[in-house]
Amino acid sequence: MGKVNDMKLHTMLLALFGTALLSCMPGFIIPTTMPRGQHADHTHADVPLSAELDPVMPTTTLSSAAFGTLALVLGVATARQRRRNSHITAPRSARVGVAVAASKVECVGIVGSSGAVGQEMLKCLETRKFPTEKVRLFAKRAAGTTVPSVFGDIVVEPFSVEAAQECEIVLMAVSGSFSEEFSPKIMGGAKNTTVIDNSSAFRYKDDIPLVVPEINGEGNSSAGLIANPNCTTAIGAMALWPLHQKYKLKKVLMSTYQAASGAGAEGMAELEDGLAAYVKDGKVSENKVFAHQLPFNVIPQIDAFQENGYTKEEMKVTWELQKIFGLSDDVKVACTAVRVPTLRAHSESITIETELPIDPAEATALLKDAEGVKVVDDPESFLYPMPLNATGQYDVEVGRIRQSLIFGENGLEFFVSGDQLLRGAALNAVIIAEQAVQARAD
């Protein structure tokens, strides 16, 4: 009994030591991630399964030694959580185009502003010095609260079509059903309002442009309603587009490693709470957002299964790359989407076959010159893309670039990491909005 008590005391001391040690580290060592904050009014379009489909979660107990090690790790994690700021620090990027300063609008609105993506949209408007006189925020549960910003203190308003139409540009960070009902009503009006929708409501409609601004933005920036792609598609597209332009894609095989934040603030909270419960009680707390427990696990399902055996998340990659790139039916795209226990930033392993021979060194040089892409590829120094480093960055990191053993000189394999709340959602929408401002002036 004495040994058990000694071990418990040792465990507590390890946890306290881990927390104290990390709290003394300089800030640049500790990556910053988005605070949990309020639950979103509507989460990002990467939708988890409904709670009633979740099976009962298995429980696991820890040995005393393993418990001590995990307590040290969680002590570190707790310190990191306490060190988070209310906003992510300025993105570490010089590759993404800056906001257009020559033109200006009177108002930009964000509908669903208290959600994970809505908060990131406001942050992007601030850090990119978006050319607008003011910003208006609309949310249901947060209505009446005040949000400080570089545009002044903003009182969050309840949503109405009439209020949204007082803005020239409206960013929608809401569910597909909400957007499907209200986006068409907002667009146009007295100010010829442009709506940029982050949901999946309009992505596959032929008359609605689906836009990654660096790829097909300029020709679509004057549309009244513009759809943002799924976060997984947007991240992969940044690396695939330069390669497609030069070598012409024939096949794309993608496997994803998608963070908890793909399911919004609730997904991040479930991961963090599950880890905390594991340390305290020796078992992960009950899952409600994801189909299974996420801590210490990976889940090879995101969104609902389709008749062909793929999930909707996987099919989004196929459908959206075809539309954004204008691919012919001969170009095949397949994806396996997996949820992993990381907080933020998605990663993707991508294999391509191309019509023209593709040399890895030549492809690397091409990607280094691509806007919105950062090559991180030095295996000897253990440098390659990782979600921890991609968090908070505008650029998509690309590395592990090598000739494919399957497709030979007409094939390439590489690894990608990107912040899906930025590149995959908020940043993408804000750059589209910048192009829309310029289109109004032209």
ZAMARGU-4260 file (C-alpha; in steps of 0.2 Angstrom, whole numbers, plus 5000, padded with zeros to 4 digits):
<rodrens>
0) 5000/5000/5000 | 5015/5011/5004 | 5022/5009/4987 | 5005/5013/4979 | 5004/5029/4989
5) 5022/5034/4984 | 5018/5031/4966 | 5003/5042/4967 | 5014/5056/4975 | 5027/5053/4962
10) 5014/5055/4948 | 5007/5071/4956 | 5025/5078/4957 | 5029/5074/4939 | 5013/5083/4933
15) 5017/5098/4943 | 5035/5098/4937 | 5029/5096/4919 | 5018/5111/4921 | 5030/5122/4929
20) 5044/5117/4917 | 5034/5122/4902 | 5027/5138/4910 | 5046/5144/4911 | 5049/5141/4892
25) 5049/5155/4880 | 5033/5158/4871 | 5040/5154/4854 | 5043/5136/4859 | 5025/5133/4863
30) 5013/5133/4848 | 4998/5144/4849 | 4981/5137/4845 | 4963/5143/4845 | 4955/5144/4862
35) 4940/5134/4865 | 4929/5149/4869 | 4911/5148/4866 | 4903/5134/4857 | 4899/5139/4839
40) 4882/5143/4834 | 4885/5133/4819 | 4901/5123/4816 | 4912/5121/4801 | 4905/5111/4787
45) 4916/5096/4791 | 4901/5089/4801 | 4903/5075/4814 | 4890/5061/4816 | 4875/5064/4826
50) 4876/5059/4844 | 4863/5045/4842 | 4874/5036/4830 | 4888/5035/4843 | 4891/5018/4850
55) 4896/5015/4868 | 4914/5019/4871 | 4926/5006/4878 | 4935/5010/4894 | 4953/5007/4898
60) 4963/5008/4914 | 4981/5013/4916 | 4995/5005/4926 | 5003/5016/4939 | 5019/5019/4929
65) 5009/5023/4913 | 4998/5035/4923 | 5013/5044/4929 | 5020/5047/4912 | 5003/5052/4905
70) 5001/5064/4919 | 5018/5073/4915 | 5012/5074/4897 | 4995/5081/4902 | 5004/5093/4914
75) 5013/5100/4899 | 4996/5101/4889 | 4988/5110/4903 | 5002/5123/4903 | 5000/5125/4885
80) 4981/5128/4887 | 4984/5141/4900 | 4997/5150/4888 | 4984/5152/4874 | 4979/5169/4869
85) 4962/5175/4865 | 4967/5175/4847 | 4980/5166/4837 | 4996/5176/4834 | 4999/5184/4817
90) 5001/5171/4804 | 5019/5166/4800 | 5018/5169/4781 | 5023/5181/4767 | 5017/5170/4753
95) 4998/5174/4753 | 4993/5190/4744 | 4990/5205/4754 | 4973/5214/4755 | 4968/5226/4742
100) 4971/5244/4748 | 4966/5254/4733 | 4947/5251/4735 | 4936/5250/4751 | 4919/5245/4756
105) 4908/5253/4770 | 4904/5237/4779 | 4908/5218/4780 | 4896/5206/4790 | 4900/5189/4798
110) 4885/5178/4801 | 4889/5165/4814 | 4903/5176/4821 | 4904/5167/4838 | 4908/5150/4830
115) 4926/5143/4827 | 4926/5149/4809 | 4917/5165/4812 | 4930/5170/4825 | 4944/5166/4813
120) 4936/5177/4799 | 4936/5192/4811 | 4954/5188/4815 | 4959/5187/4796 | 4950/5204/4793
125) 4960/5212/4807 | 4977/5205/4803 | 4975/5208/4784 | 4969/5225/4787 | 4954/5222/4776
130) 4948/5238/4767 | 4932/5241/4776 | 4925/5255/4786 | 4917/5244/4799 | 4913/5226/4803
135) 4896/5219/4809 | 4894/5203/4818 | 4879/5192/4819 | 4876/5177/4830 | 4861/5170/4840
140) 4868/5165/4857 | 4881/5178/4857 | 4869/5193/4853 | 4872/5208/4864 | 4890/5204/4869
145) 4904/5215/4864 | 4919/5210/4854 | 4934/5221/4854 | 4943/5222/4837 | 4954/5234/4827
150) 4938/5240/4819 | 4932/5246/4837 | 4921/5237/4849 | 4908/5228/4840 | 4891/5223/4848
155) 4885/5206/4841 | 4868/5208/4833 | 4854/5195/4831 | 4854/5190/4813 | 4841/5197/4800
160) 4841/5198/4781 | 4838/5217/4782 | 4853/5220/4793 | 4865/5209/4783 | 4860/5218/4767
165) 4867/5234/4775 | 4884/5227/4771 | 4892/5226/4754 | 4900/5209/4758 | 4893/5195/4770
170) 4904/5180/4776 | 4893/5165/4781 | 4900/5154/4794 | 4884/5144/4797 | 4876/5127/4794
175) 4871/5122/4776 | 4853/5123/4780 | 4854/5140/4787 | 4864/5146/4772 | 4853/5138/4760
180) 4838/5147/4767 | 4845/5164/4769 | 4860/5167/4758 | 4850/5169/4742 | 4839/5182/4752
185) 4854/5192/4757 | 4863/5194/4740 | 4859/5209/4730 | 4848/5222/4737 | 4852/5241/4739
190) 4870/5238/4741 | 4872/5223/4729 | 4878/5213/4743 | 4890/5199/4739 | 4888/5183/4750
195) 4903/5171/4753 | 4897/5155/4760 | 4907/5143/4770 | 4895/5129/4771 | 4892/5115/4758
200) 4875/5122/4753 | 4880/5129/4736 | 4896/5120/4732 | 4889/5108/4719 | 4877/5119/4710
205) 4882/5123/4692 | 4878/5142/4693 | 4887/5145/4709 | 4906/5147/4708 | 4917/5136/4720
210) 4932/5146/4723 | 4950/5145/4729 | 4955/5163/4726 | 4973/5159/4720 | 4966/5146/4707
215) 4950/5153/4700 | 4946/5168/4710 | 4948/5182/4698 | 4935/5176/4686 | 4922/5173/4699
220) 4925/5188/4711 | 4910/5198/4704 | 4897/5184/4707 | 4883/5188/4720 | 4885/5171/4729
225) 4902/5162/4730 | 4905/5145/4739 | 4920/5141/4749 | 4926/5123/4747 | 4928/5110/4760
230) 4943/5113/4771 | 4951/5096/4766 | 4949/5101/4747 | 4956/5118/4750 | 4972/5112/4758
235) 4976/5099/4745 | 4971/5110/4731 | 4985/5123/4735 | 4999/5110/4732 | 4990/5101/4718
240) 4986/5116/4707 | 5004/5121/4702 | 5008/5103/4698 | 4992/5101/4688 | 4996/5116/4678
245) 5012/5110/4672 | 5011/5091/4672 | 4992/5088/4670 | 4984/5076/4683 | 4978/5059/4679
250) 4975/5052/4696 | 4975/5058/4714 | 4975/5047/4729 | 4973/5055/4745 | 4973/5050/4763
255) 4969/5063/4776 | 4973/5065/4795 | 4960/5078/4801 | 4961/5087/4817 | 4947/5088/4830
260) 4944/5106/4826 | 4936/5100/4809 | 4921/5097/4820 | 4922/5115/4827 | 4924/5121/4845
265) 4914/5106/4851 | 4926/5094/4843 | 4941/5102/4851 | 4933/5102/4868 | 4929/5084/4867
270) 4947/5079/4863 | 4953/5090/4878 | 4940/5085/4890 | 4943/5066/4886 | 4962/5068/4889
275) 4959/5077/4905 | 4946/5063/4911 | 4959/5050/4906 | 4972/5057/4918 | 4960/5060/4932
280) 4949/5044/4931 | 4959/5032/4920 | 4947/5032/4907 | 4941/5044/4893 | 4925/5053/4895
285) 4910/5048/4885 | 4911/5054/4867 | 4896/5064/4860 | 4903/5073/4845 | 4913/5059/4837
290) 4907/5042/4833 | 4920/5034/4844 | 4932/5041/4857 | 4946/5051/4849 | 4960/5052/4862
295) 4972/5038/4859 | 4963/5033/4843 | 4960/5037/4825 | 4943/5036/4817 | 4942/5031/4798
300) 4925/5040/4796 | 4921/5058/4794 | 4903/5062/4789 | 4890/5049/4783 | 4894/5034/4772
305) 4888/5035/4754 | 4881/5021/4743 | 4898/5018/4735 | 4906/5015/4752 | 4915/5032/4753
310) 4910/5045/4766 | 4903/5061/4761 | 4919/5070/4767 | 4929/5059/4755 | 4917/5062/4740
315) 4918/5081/4743 | 4937/5080/4738 | 4932/5071/4722 | 4918/5083/4718 | 4926/5099/4722
320) 4943/5096/4714 | 4934/5092/4698 | 4924/5108/4699 | 4938/5120/4705 | 4951/5113/4693
325) 4939/5109/4678 | 4945/5091/4677 | 4938/5080/4664 | 4929/5064/4669 | 4945/5054/4664
330) 4954/5061/4679 | 4951/5050/4694 | 4951/5057/4712 | 4949/5046/4728 | 4951/5050/4746
335) 4951/5041/4763 | 4947/5053/4777 | 4953/5049/4795 | 4950/5059/4811 | 4966/5060/4822
340) 4968/5066/4840 | 4976/5083/4836 | 4968/5099/4840 | 4971/5109/4824 | 4977/5109/4806
345) 4974/5094/4794 | 4987/5084/4785 | 4986/5074/4769 | 4996/5061/4761 | 4994/5063/4742
350) 5000/5052/4727 | 4997/5058/4710 | 4999/5051/4692 | 5002/5064/4679 | 5001/5064/4660
355) 5019/5072/4658 | 5035/5065/4667 | 5037/5074/4684 | 5054/5076/4692 | 5054/5078/4711
360) 5067/5092/4711 | 5058/5101/4697 | 5042/5099/4706 | 5049/5105/4722 | 5056/5121/4714
365) 5039/5124/4706 | 5030/5123/4723 | 5043/5134/4731 | 5037/5148/4719 | 5018/5144/4721
370) 5008/5157/4731 | 5001/5151/4747 | 5013/5136/4748 | 5028/5133/4759 | 5040/5119/4755
375) 5047/5111/4771 | 5057/5096/4765 | 5074/5092/4773 | 5073/5074/4779 | 5091/5074/4785
380) 5086/5087/4797 | 5069/5079/4801 | 5060/5094/4793 | 5043/5090/4785 | 5026/5096/4786
385) 5017/5093/4803 | 5000/5100/4810 | 5009/5107/4825 | 5019/5119/4814 | 5006/5122/4801
390) 4994/5129/4815 | 4992/5147/4814 | 5000/5148/4797 | 4992/5155/4781 | 5003/5144/4770
395) 5000/5126/4767 | 5016/5116/4771 | 5022/5103/4758 | 5036/5090/4760 | 5041/5072/4759
400) 5042/5075/4740 | 5048/5060/4731 | 5045/5049/4715 | 5031/5037/4716 | 5036/5019/4716
405) 5019/5015/4709 | 5018/5027/4694 | 5037/5029/4691 | 5042/5045/4682 | 5024/5050/4679
410) 5021/5050/4698 | 5024/5060/4713 | 5021/5057/4732 | 5021/5071/4745 | 5014/5076/4762
415) 5004/5092/4766 | 4999/5100/4782 | 4988/5116/4783 | 4977/5125/4795 | 4960/5121/4790
420) 4952/5135/4800 | 4962/5147/4790 | 4967/5140/4773 | 4952/5129/4773 | 4939/5141/4778
425) 4941/5159/4785 | 4957/5164/4776 | 4950/5157/4759 | 4934/5167/4762 | 4942/5183/4766
430) 4954/5183/4751 | 4938/5180/4740 | 4931/5195/4749 | 4946/5205/4745 | 4945/5200/4726
435) 4926/5205/4727 | 4931/5222/4734 | 4943/5225/4719 | 4930/5218/4707 | 4918/5232/4713
440) 4931/5245/4709 | 4935/5239/4692
</rodrens>
